[in-house]
Amino acid sequence: MAQQALFEKTDDLETDSPWSSADPKPSNFQFEHPDWMLFRSVTTLPTMAGVRAELLQRLGLKELVDNALDAGATVTVGQIDDNSYVIQDDGPGIEGTPEQIARLFSINRDLVSSKLWRLPTRGAMGNGLRVVVGAVAASNGRLVVWTRNRRLILTPQEDGSTAVEASEIDFPNGTWIGITFGSALPADKDNDALAWARAAIGMAGGEPYSGKPSPHWYDGDHFFRMLKASGHRAVREIIANLEGCSGAKAGRITAAFKGMASNALTQEQAIEVLKRARAETSPVHADRLGKVGKLPTLPQWYAIERSAFMTGGREPKAMIPFVVEAWVRVDPKGKSEAGVVHLFVNRTPIIEEILLHRDKDGFGLFGCGLHHEIVLPKGKYDITVSIITPYMPITTEGKQPDLTHFVRQIRTAVATAAKRARKAIPPDRTITTKDAAWTVMEEAYLKTSKGGTLPANARQIMYAARTRILEMTGKPSLDDKYFTQTLLPDFMAEHPKLTADWDVVFDARGHLIEPHTGRRVSLGTLGVRAYLGARRTGKPESLSLNTGGVLYPTTGPRNRYRGILFVEKEGFDPLLEFADIAAKHDLAIASTKGMSVTAFRQLLDEVQTDEPVDVYALHDMDISGRTIFGTLTSDGRRFSYKNNITLHDLGLRYEDVVEMGLESEPFKLGEQDVAKVRVTLVRHGASKDEVDMLLVQQRRVELNAMTSDQFIKFVERRLAECGAKKVVPDDETLEDAYRRTLVQQQLKEKSEALREQAEQDAKAADVPADLKERVRKAMNGDPCLSWDLAVVALLDATKHRR
């Protein structure tokens, strides 16, 4: 009862409550505070900086170094004690009075930055100095600047401003900054707060961009924002600072807005100025952005890629060029499950990690919008990637870059540099053919397929990859069948995302013959693709075949066949045709050279209709035959079925061999694991007698051991046992066929009556004297025309003119 009383609502409790109904409750209070307050606390500063608290020292020091490097200075850094550091450069120094410099180092100022100029410079938002001062303010640290013969002691204040004590010193050149982080700021996570600063200094070499911002680098929204932030400067002054827009061009571009301040333009007017500037200039391409190039501090093996992407809100969109460079070092014998890719944007390290992770499917890149597979052979990698661009999309206040626009170039540059690194390693028998093939496969495909724009034959890819594989492995030769039938299919199966759009054509290794029509389909990639494509489109001109006076309106299984007799070897077609096996049972006859090819499995999957197509497998009594039967309709590394396949076993059995007295022949198991083979045979339906004959006696029996009459009787009997039957379509299909045949008969009668008159008219017609010249001209206009089709085209054109 006492406990219950605590929660009972009484009049006294309501009267005595300090929160009457007339007073606002705490949950209704609305607090207002400027965002610079978030820079003053160790608990909130990481939100504004985009890094964990134990990385704030590292980030602040990098920001100071970036500013000095962007000024073209040579920079050195040092550590005085646990939390005190020095950054010194030989640049022009910091411009402004002591008060102006103090304002620059204040966290309560508006965002003041040159970053709205799109240039391939370090940093992204111009927020770096506020992070530096915030770290000092939040930890009660100390900041001293020497520049242009002045010593400035900068002290952050509670109101977000920074006080300055200035004194004269003899320091005419460069800038010296001493910074101490207070004890409230956590120590660096690796006790190496200068790591990012040193990395930025190490990437400062190479060829820099020496031009101005290009008007083609701005979209309508960003350009309007830049004009609004430029104060009362004249429009012409801003435009004159764009690449190719100085002098008289600036006047022509801004003629309609002469004397106007940039921040007075409406968005529509700003977009008009931008369009005029673009019309007066040519785009600045990626090759002008410069590069870092090879540096002694980076891994030796190097590759570079250049491209551009479009981005922006309002039209016109921005065209952003970029350069991707990669440096790679590899230990082919090393083991690596995961690692970090060192990523630089405009020569400064990013604060987010890019992970290189290895799993059973290979390597993948993850982070900053990357979740992509990259083809690298096994090994331990040291990878550095640099992106140089006038605009890097970012996703957070902490400047996390969005790398989705750069995926293909990053993957290509890293893979190319890795291949060069592997190629430089002396031939080593420990580098397997598979590892070497994995290294060069993507490059070989792209070379063969013209960058993925054309189909590529599997053997063409083998020829493109072979030389590199032999160089890497030191082997004298490469088995083409091993490459085309094992390595290439395995690579595609293990890299499904990478190869999803690959159009690889595998050679035909068999054929299928339709019953009644006699149509022959090669069981290769292109043959099956054409056959299934014709069946799907249902175009009469591609499907109708007139054989023996009968019109067959459909090609494929529907109403033509619902069974496929699959023979594991070629050579039985004449015997099957002589015995009319296909016609008697409405069966398509398919044969391959050994194991069923992927193209045939695709055909089996896609010819399924509302009534499933039965597959009858005819095979030898041996290990391969039994395996062919067991795997014919099972998912494999190159193909997975979408539909259920009904499979009937027509293969030779032990009882058939005994009954017909067929002659067996010996074979050798070789190095096969007998226990594993036994399990496979039993799983695929082999009897005890068959397992004993194959594994103990090591003897096999081929279909060819039967005489011709034995073979035909065997096939007929087995088909009957499996319930093979003729196709009789539904009433609607039969009625359509009946009426279609009537039409054909009437047309035939009428055409015979008209033929004689047509022949007389043709004999009396005048043949153009320049017919040969016209035919040549038509064939020149369409190189695919034959001479007789050119004659038809000429007659059609004449008829059309009439």
Secondary structure as UniProt FT lines:
FT   HELIX           2..6
FT   HELIX           11..16
FT   TURN            21..22
FT   HELIX           26..28
FT   HELIX           35..39
FT   TURN            42..44
FT   HELIX           45..49
FT   HELIX           53..55
FT   HELIX           56..70
FT   TURN            71..72
FT   STRAND          75..81
FT   TURN            82..83
FT   STRAND          84..89
FT   HELIX           98..104
FT   TURN            115..116
FT   HELIX           128..138
FT   TURN            139..140
FT   STRAND          142..147
FT   TURN            148..149
FT   STRAND          150..156
FT   TURN            158..159
FT   STRAND          162..168
FT   STRAND          175..180
FT   TURN            183..184
FT   TURN            189..190
FT   TURN            193..194
FT   HELIX           195..202
FT   HELIX           215..217
FT   HELIX           220..228
FT   TURN            229..232
FT   HELIX           235..240
FT   TURN            243..244
FT   HELIX           248..253
FT   HELIX           255..257
FT   TURN            258..259
FT   HELIX           262..264
FT   HELIX           267..279
FT   HELIX           286..288
FT   TURN            296..297
FT   STRAND          301..311
FT   STRAND          318..331
FT   TURN            332..333
FT   STRAND          338..345
FT   TURN            346..347
FT   STRAND          348..349
FT   STRAND          354..359
FT   TURN            360..361
FT   STRAND          362..367
FT   TURN            368..369
FT   STRAND          370..374
FT   STRAND          380..388
FT   TURN            397..398
FT   HELIX           403..406
FT   HELIX           407..424
FT   TURN            429..430
FT   HELIX           433..448
FT   TURN            449..453
FT   STRAND          456..457
FT   HELIX           458..473
FT   HELIX           480..482
FT   HELIX           483..487
FT   HELIX           488..494
FT   TURN            496..501
FT   STRAND          504..505
FT   STRAND          510..513
FT   TURN            515..517
FT   STRAND          520..522
FT   HELIX           525..537
FT   HELIX           540..543
FT   STRAND          545..547
FT   TURN            548..549
FT   STRAND          550..552
FT   TURN            558..560
FT   STRAND          563..567
FT   HELIX           573..578
FT   TURN            579..580
FT   HELIX           581..585
FT   STRAND          587..592
FT   HELIX           598..606
FT   STRAND          614..618
FT   HELIX           623..631
FT   TURN            632..633
FT   STRAND          646..649
FT   HELIX           654..660
FT   STRAND          665..666
FT   TURN            670..671
FT   HELIX           674..683
FT   TURN            684..685
FT   HELIX           688..691
FT   HELIX           692..696
FT   STRAND          699..701
FT   HELIX           703..705
FT   HELIX           708..721
FT   TURN            722..723
FT   HELIX           731..764
FT   TURN            769..770
FT   HELIX           771..781
FT   TURN            783..784
FT   HELIX           787..801
//
